[in-house]
Amino acid sequence: MNQPARWTLFGLGLLLFALALVATYRNSTPPEHVRNIPGYQPWEKETLLVAETIPVQDGGRVKPLATYAGFTMLRMYGARSMKLTADEGGEEIRIKPLAWLMDAFFRPQYSIKMPSFRIEDSEILRAIGVTPGERRDRYSYSDIEPGRDRLFELAGSYGEIEANRRNPMEKQIMALASNVQTYEQLLGTFGMARSGLVMDSLGGAEDQPKRADASSVMATAEVIQGVLQRSQAEGTPIPTHVQNLLEQLINGANASKFGMFVFPPGNEGDTKWLSPGERVMNVMQMTTREAEQSIEDIASMEAVARALPESEASFREKLGEFKENVVSRAEARGEYKHVPLEADYYHKNWFLYALVWFLFGTVLTIGMWMTGRTKAGKILAGGVWVTTMLGLVYTIIPIVKRCIIMERPPVGNLYDTIIFIAAAVIIFGALTELLTKRRYALGVLPIAGVMLILLARMFEVGDAKDHMDPLIAVLRSNYWLTTHVISITLGYAGGLVTALLGMVYVLLRGLRLDGGDKELRRSLTRAVYGMVCLTLFLSLVGTVLGGIWANDSWGRFWGWDPKENGALMIVLANLAILHGRLGGFLREWGIHLAAIFMAAIVTFSWWGVNLLGTGLHSYGFAEGGQYIWLLYGLVGIFLLFGFVARALENGSRAEEEPARRLKKAES
C-alpha cells in the first residue's frame, strides 16, 4: 500500500474516532422521551430574562437564579433541557432549567407531570412499589409519588450504612430520595404565597371559610403569641381556629424552609441568606430583629404568585418589583456585582462553541494529513491553525470569566483542572509547532481539544455540581493556588502533550506514514525530549511549592500522601526518561513509548488519587472513575501497538539485512 493510501485510511479512522467520541458523549445520559402535558404554555422570553438574575444564595455564595436552576435540573434530570408537547403529537416545546424551575415555583400542576427524575436502574422503582418503564428512563413526580413513603423509608435505613459499604442500588435510592426532597422544597417555596391559609369560620355552618395571606397572619404574631401564652397559663385548649391557622402556617414554612435562600439578612454581620420559611418562623417565634422587612418580603412573594392568573405581563411586573427589592439589598451588601456576569457566562455557552471549533479543526486536520505538503495541504493547515486558535480563545475567555466570578485563580477543583489543562495543552502544542513547523503537533491540537472539552462536559453532567462554589478552607489561599496548583497543573498538561507527541511518533512510524523520513523522526524526538524537560521543571517546582504550603498548613513538608506520591511519580518518571535517553538506554522507539506511558502516570496523579478516598488531598472527588479507565485503556492500546510495530520493524530489518550486505559486497 502506497503512502497516500495509508494517509487516506488513517484519516478515515481518525474521523470515525471523532464520531465515536461525540456518540459517547451523547449516550452518557438516558434517552429523552417527549412527555405530553396538556395545556402547557411556555414562559415568555421577557419573563425569563427578569427571573434569571434574581440573586439567591446556594453552596456558600450568591449566584443567579438561572445558575441554581441549571445545576438543580442537571442533578435531577441529567441534562439542561427537556422536551414537552402541549398536545398529543403536537409541536415539541424545549424548556431550559430556568423555565423548569419557574414551573415548580408557580405552575406545579404542570411541573409534577414533567419527567424531572433520572432513574438509572428500573429496579429502584420496583423496590418502592412503582411500575417502571425502560431500564434507564426519566419519571415525573406524579409517577414516583405512590412510592414516596417507601422511598424515604428505604433511604432512612440505608443512611445507617457506612457510605463505602453501600451497594450501587442503595446509593441510587438515597440519591433519588434526596432529589425528591429537594423537588418538594421547590414546590413549597411559593406554596403559601400561591394558596394562602384557610381560616375556619367563626359563625354558623352556613358560613364559607375565608382565606388569609401568610403575611397578614405574620403581622398578628404578637397577638397570637399572647393567645398561646394565655392558654398555657390558664391550662385551657388553644382556640381551634388559631390552632388550625398555626398548623397551616408551620406546614407551609417547613415546606419552604430549605428551598430557595433569596432574602439577604439585614444585619451586615450575618452571612447566611434566609428562605421564605425561615422568614415566617422567625417572625412567628419573635426571634428576628427585622419583623417588618420579613412581612414585606412574604407579602411581595404573595403579590408575585397571585398576579400570574391575571396575565403573564402582570406577573412579570410584580416579579420585577420583587427582584428589584432583593437586588438593591444584595448590592448594598456587595454581593450582587458578579451575578449579571455569571448569567451572561452561562448564556454564551463558551465551551460548547470551543468544542465546535475543535471539531472543525479535527476535520480540517484529516484533510491536511491526507493532502500532504501540497498547496491544498498548506491551505488546510492554515484552516487548522485558525479553528484551533478560535477554540483556544473560546476556552480562555470563560476561564478568565470564572476567575472574576470566583475571585480566585483558575484552578481549585477537578473540573477547573480539565478546562485549564485543555487550554495549556493547546498552548504548549502550538509552541511546539511554531518551533518545529512539521504539522504533526498542529494536527493533534484540535483532537486533544475535542477530547478534553468533551471530558469536561461529561464530568460536569456526571458530577452535577456547581464548580464555582467556594473551596474548602484549606484551599482558600490565592497565593498558593496561583503558584503551587497552577505549576502542578501545567506539569500535567506538559506530560499529556509529551504523551500526545509520542503517540504521533508511534502512529507515523508504525503505520509507515512518515515515508521513512529520518529528519521528521528526529524532530519529533527532540520535541518529546524538550517537553519532558519542561514537564520535569513544572512538576518539580510545583511539588516543592506544595511541600512548603503543606508545612505552612499542616506542619509537615512531606507526608507520603497519595497526591504527594503522584506528583513525585511524575518527577521520577521524567528523570528516568532523561537519564535513560542520556545513558543510551532509550533510543527513538524507547523515549516515545516511555512518553506514552507518562500519560498513565499523569492521569493517576491528576485524577486517580482522588478516587482512592484517602489522604489530605482527596477533597471529595469520588466520582468519574469510568473516565480514568478510558484514558488508561487508550494508553494501553498505543503501547501495545508501539511494541508490536517495533517488533515487526525489527523483524523486517533482520530479513532485509542479508540482501543489503550482499548488495554492498557486489558494489
Order of alpha helices (4+ residues) and beta strands (2+ residues): alpha-beta-alpha-beta-beta-alpha-beta-beta-alpha-alpha-beta-alpha-beta-alpha-alpha-alpha-alpha-beta-beta-alpha-alpha-alpha-alpha-alpha-alpha-alpha-alpha-alpha-alpha-alpha-alpha-alpha-alpha-alpha-alpha
